[in-house]
Each structure stands twice: as C-alpha cells, then as structure tokens.
Amino acid sequence: MSAHDAVFGFGTHSDIDDIPRLLRMTRQADRDGLDVFTLSDHPYIGGRVDAYAALGFILGRTERIAGFANVTNLPTRPAPMLARTVTSLSALSGGRIVLGMGAGGLWDRISDMGVPR
C-alpha cells in the first residue's frame, strides 16, 4: 500500500449571479495554498453557467489551484468532446484540471435535454 498526500479544497455551485463571489473565493483559496476547487456539473439546471466554461475562466485567473467538475455528467457530454475539453483545459492551465465522471442521477432532467435513458 502506498501513502498518499492529503488534498485540500472547497466545492461550490456556479450560479450566474455568484460568479464574482466564486472568483474571489477561488483566488483567495489559490493564494492560501488550497489544492483544488470543485463545481457541480448539472447542465440541466437553469441559472448556472456551464461547469467547464467556469473551470476554464477560473483556471485562467489563478496560478496554482486545480479545478474539478464534481462530477462530470457523462450522459450530457459526449466522450470525444469531453476528451477534447479536458485535454484543452489541461494544456491551457498547465495540467491543473481533474477529471471525475458519473453516470447521472437526475434522469428526468437529463432526458429533458434530449439524452436517451
């Protein structure tokens, strides 16, 4: 068994009205030495910005902290596009993106977006 370093961070939502606060919190966390920030990926909830767009914006305004969509909603993000998005963010941020994936839990909402069950 190998030892792992502890990772510290915080999670929040990406509500459109909270973007200035989210940016302030994340930049402070970056200055304070936290390792990661997370945003939930619920593209079917109105009033939120896209998680990956927000990650890119915030990673572009920070220096050290990593970003993580907690967790990526696979049914709404086709694999080739997700791969391109994540590799692009990794290249643009110096590798400060973390990929976590989930099958989706709110299938009525996911189906409303035209995704088959």
Secondary structure, DSSP 8 states (H G I E B T S, - for coil): --------EEEE--BGGGHHHHHHHHHHHHHHT--EEEE---TTSTTB--HHHHHHHHHTT-SS-EEEETTEEGGGS-HHHHHHHHHHHHHHHTS-EE--EE--S-HHHHHHTT---
